[in-house]
């Protein structure tokens, strides 16, 4: 007998019963696009996603999927399968953990990855939850919250004592950039150590949807205000919140055939890879804000990423200057009040001024020493890589037996050298920006604490 709190299989609609009209439009209707992808893939003999529950829901819908969405392609099924693998891997070390799925729609991921112990919280708009509950009833372990992902109230339903994993597939691109920042930074701030998986579209595709993109003659994609290039994601996240750490990219693309070959070929070229949609797995830190960790990311640095990170640093420096001026103004006011009435002076505030500055700048010094060591190791690694490349080129040139082969090897060496040089310049630029960000963190922390205390 199935436990009462088990993940419920979707309720099937009998052949004699009328099928269900979803009644969705705009962004909520995109859940049907994802459902169509998963169901069509699950129906194949060579399916990369085993999802019988999506077939049940798909068959119960009074909706012309093919007319609206055309050939499903399968990329959204690849996305679902990749997230399944990430969640299962996380559950191996957090078997009683909580997975929060934002904007889940008709996704049946909980049924696919259930280990019998985990908990699941599905967060979506009220009309989406109403449709979901026509097929999937909530249980004790699998709960539903009818609210926007931007409504921070859903966070009050989260118990992260056994670990927290947040999934946001097919969601963030439909939010404006400021809302994405508030949502992700809010999650990182409230739940230290949380892991997140989300997908993004590149800026050019975001602009295309703003102009108006007809997926088929009968369906126009909703506007996707937030687009970001692959190489800019890690620096952007670190600029939004200091806890964002490792940034790993999961497999995402066509499941088979020539589209898969084209996708793999494009991933071999950094410039092309930067312009593709991607699926991101991010981990966050749990340590003291005053001592942020250095984190290597799997995403190569780019000039665009360096400029984006530098811009974020400049913006944060401006915020720091404004906050510091507020602290100074408040302390000047306290000083004047204390001079006029010494008995009412805030002696505790005056006493902490010098020690807090010593502590903050000592922390800055410690971070700078740490960053200097990190940069020195990076220089050593780059020099070692260049020596290895030179040795390989020498062997290649020595093996050339014809003038044509020698010329081709020389051209390949020169092209490789220029590519490495550009990548190294971007990498060192990113290290410099990250060092600046890390050094400023203790000051940000101290000023933020002062603002919170003095403006109560």
N, C-alpha and C positions, 0 to 999 in steps of 0.2 A: 504494500500500500504506500502511496506517495506521501511523504510528510507534509503537514499543513503549511509549512513555511518554505517548501521547495519552489524553485522557479517554475511557474505555471506555463504549460504548453498553450499556445494560442487556441482559442476555441474555434472549432471548425463550423462553417455554415452548411447546413444540410442542403442537398441539391434542390429540395422542394421549397426552401426558404428564399426570399428575395435577397439578392446581393446588396452589399452596403455601399451607399454612395458617400465618399469621404467628405464632400462639401468643403474642401480646402482651397485656398488661393494664396498667392504671394509666397513668402518664405516657407510657411508651413506646408505648402504643396510639394516642396522639394523632398519631403520625406517619402513621397510616392516614387520619385525618381530613384532614390537610393534603394527602396524596396524592389523596384523593377529590376535594377542591376543585380541585386542579390538573388532574387528568385530565378531570373533567367540563367544565372551562373550555376545555381544549385541544381537546376534541371539537367545540366549537361553531364555526360558520362565522364568527362575529364575535368570535372569541376574543381576549382581551387578553394571553394568554400562549401562546406557541408552545412546546409541551413534549411532543413525541412519545414521549420516554422514559418519562414518567409514565404514558402510555397503555399501554405495554408492561408495566410493573410492575403497574399496576392490573388488567389483564386476566389476569395470571398468579396473582392472589391468590384463595385459597379463603376469601372473607370477604364477608358481606352488608353492603356499604357503605351502601346506601340505608336498610336497616332500622336500622342503628346511628346514622347521622349525619343522615338525612333530606335535605332539599334543601340542596345544598352552598353555595348563595348566591354564592360566588365571591370573597368578601373575602380569603380566604387566597391565592387566585391573584393578586389585586391586590397583596397584600403581597410575594409572590415576584417579580412583575414589577418592582415598585418597587426591590427589593433588587438585582435583575439590573441595572437602570439605574445604580444607585449603584456597583456593582462594576465595570461596564464603564467608567464615567467614571473611576474610580480607576485602572484598568488602562491608560488612555491615558497616564498619567504614570508608572505603575509596571508596565511590561509584563512584567517578570520577578519581580514581587512575589509574596508568599505570602498566600493567603486561608485563614483558619482558620474553619471552620464548626462551631460548638458545638451539640451536640444535633441533628445534621443529619438523622438518621433516613433516610428514603428520598427525600430531596430530590435533585433532579438539576440543581441550579444550576451545578455545575462543567461539565456538558456544554453548558449553554445559553450560558455566557459565555467558554468557553475560547478564548484568543487564540493557542494553540500554544506559548506561552512561560511563562505563569504557572505557579505551583505551588499545590497545594490540600491542605489537611489537614482531614480529617473526624474529629471527636471525638464519640464517643457511647458509651453503655453497651454492655457486651459483647454482650447479646442483640440490641441494635439493629444493631451492626456485623455480627453473624453473619447477620442477615436481609438487610442491605444487600449483603453480599458474595455472596448468592445471585443477585444481579442485576448488581452493579457491582463488578468486580474492581479492587483497587488497582494502581497503576502507579508508575513512578519519580517522576513529577510529581504524582501524585494518591494520597496515602497515607491510611491509616486508623489511628486510635488508639482502641483499645477501653478507654475509661476515662470516668469521670464528668468533666464540665466543671469540677467543684469540686476535682478531683485536679490539683494544680499540676504534676504530672509531665508533662502534655502540653506545658507551656511549654518543657520541655527539648528538644522536637522542633522548635521554631520557630527558623528562620533569618530574621531580619527585616532583613538587610543590604540587600535590594532593596525594602523596604517591607512593611508588614503591615496587613492589613485583616481584622477579626474580625466574623463574622456570628453572631448568636444569635437566630434567629427561632423563636418558639413555645417558648421555653425559660425565660426569667427569671421569668415569672409563677408557675412551678411550684416556685420556690425560696423559702425563707424570706428575709425582708429582710436579715438579717445575712449570709447566704450570698451574696446578690446583691452586697452591699457589698464583701465580701472578694474576690469574683471580679473585679468591675469595677475596684476599686482595685488589685488585684494585677496586672491586665493593664496599667493605666496606669503603675504603678510600674516594671514590668519592661521595657515596650516603649514608650519615649518616641516620640511622633509617630504611634502607632497610630491608625487610624480604626476605629470600631465602628458597626454597625447592629444595633438590637434593637427588639423591639416590647413594649409594656406594656399592661396593662388598668387601668381606673380602680378606685379603692378599692371603690366600690359593687358592681362585678362580682366582685371578689375576695371580698367578704363573702358574696355570693350563692352562690359555689361552696363556701364553708366551710359554709354552711347545707345545701347540697345542690342542685345545679342539674341537672335532667334535660333534656338537649338533645333527646332523643326518649324515648318510653316505654321504649326498650331500651338507652339509653346515658346514663350520668351523667358529666358532666365531672369530671376529677380536681380536687382542691382546688388553688386558685391563691393561695398565701399572700401574694404580693407584688402589691399594687396601688398605683398612684401616679397622681395627676392630672397632666395635660399641663403645667400652669403651674408645677408643683413640680419638674419633672425637672431643669432646668438647675441650680437652686440646690442640690438634693440631691446631684447629681454633683460639683459644686464643693466641697461639704462633705465628700465622701468622699475626694477627692484633688485636689490643686491643679492637676494637669495637664489635667483636663477643661476644654475650652474651648468652641468653637462647638457649638451644639445646633440642628440643623435637622430639621424634621419633614417626612417624605416622604408622598406620597399613599397613603392607606390607607382603604378603605371598599368599598362595593358597586361592582361594575363597570358597572352599567347600570340603567335603569328607575327606578321611583319610589323604591326604596331609595337609589339614587345621588342623586336630587334631595333627599331628606330629609337625607342625610348632608351634602351641600353647604350646605343651608340651616342646619343645626346648626353648621357650621363658621363661619358668619357671626356667631355670637353667642358671645362669650368664655366666658360661664358654661356654655353647653351644650358648647362645644368642649373645655373642661376635663374633662368627664365622659365623653369618648369614648376608645376604644382608639386608640393612636397608634404610629407607626413613627418611630424616632429615629435620626438619623445624627450621631454625635459625633466631633469631632476632638480630638486631645490636643496638648499643648505639648511642646517639646523643650528649653526653656531651663533656666536655673539656678533651682533651687527658691527661692532667696532673693528673686527678683524676678519674682513672678507677673504675667502680662499681664492687662490689662483686656480683657474680651471681651464684646461685644454678642451677645445671643442673639436668635433669631427668636421665642422664646416670650415673650409679654407677661407682665409681673410681675402677681402677684395678692397679696391680703392673706394668703391661705394660704401662698403661696410665701415671702413675707417672713417670716412667723412660723416656717416650717420652717427657713429659712436662719438666722434669729436663734437658734433652738433649737440648731441644729448648731454655731453659733459659741460659744454658751454651753457646750455639751458639750466642744468643743475647748479652750476656756479652762480648763475644769476639768481636762482632761487635761494641759494645759500647767502648771498650778499643781502637780499631783501630780508630774509629771516634774521640775519645777524643785526641788521639795522633796527629791527623791531626789538631785539633783546637789548641793544645799547640804549634805545629810547626809553624802554621800560626801566632800565637800571638807573639812567639819569634822573627819571622821575622819582624813583625810590630814594636816590641820593638827595635830591632837593627836599623831599618830604622828611627824610631823616635829619637834614640840617635844620629844618624849621621846628621839628619836634623829635629830638633825640630819643625820647622815651619810647616812641612808636617806630623807631628805625628797624628795618629788617636786617638785623646783624647776621643772621644765618646766610642770607643771600650774598651779602658783602664778603663773608668769610669763604664762600666757595669759589669766588671769582678766580683767584690766582691758582689754587690747586686744580681746578677743572681745566684751565688753559695748559698747565704743565702736563696733565694726564693726556689731554687731546693731542698735543704736539709730540709727546713721547710716543703715542700710538702711531702718529703719522711717520715718525722716524723709523719705528719698527716695520711698518708696512713698506716704506721706501727701501729699507735694507733687504726685505724679502723680495721685493720687485726687482731690485738690482741683481740679485742672485738668479732670479728667473730669466731676466734678459740675457745675462752672461751665458746661462745654459743654452738658451735659444741660439745665440751667436755660435756657440761651439757646435751645436747640432747642424746648423746651416752650413758651416764650414766643412764639417765631416761629410755631409750629403754632397757638397760640391766636389770634394776630393774623390768621392766614390763615383760620381757622374763622369769626372775627367778620366778616371781609370777605365771605366767602361767604354768611353769614347775612344781612348787610345787603343784598346783591344779591338774595337770595331774597325777603326781605320787600318790597323795592322793586317786585318784579315781581308781587306779589299784587294782583289786581283785584277781589276780593270779600272781605267780612268773614270768611267761612268759610275761605277760602284763607289769609288773614292769621293767623287763629287757629291753623290747622293748622301753618303755618310756625313760629309762635312756640312751639307745643308741641314740634315737632321740634327746635328750637333748644335748649329747656330740657332735653329728654331727652338730647340730645347733650352739652350742657354738663356735666350730672351724670355721665354715663358717662366723659367725658374727665377730670373732676376725680377720680373714683375711681381711674381708671387711672394718673393722674399721681401721686396719693398713694402708690399701690403701687409705682410705678416709682422714686420718690425714696426710699421706704423700702428698696427692694432695693439701690439705689446705696449707701445708708448702711451696710447690712449687708455688702455686698461690700467697701466701703472698710475696714471693721473687719477682715474676713477677710484682706484683702491686707496690712494693716498688721501683723497678728499673725504672718504667714507667716515673716518673718525670725527672729522669736523662737522660733517652733516649730522652725525648721530648726536654730538654734543649740543649743537645749535638747536636741533629739533627738540631735544629734551628740555632745553631752556625755554623755547617758545611754548611748549606744552605746559610747563610749570608756571611761567610768568603771565600767561594769557588766560588762566583759569578764572 
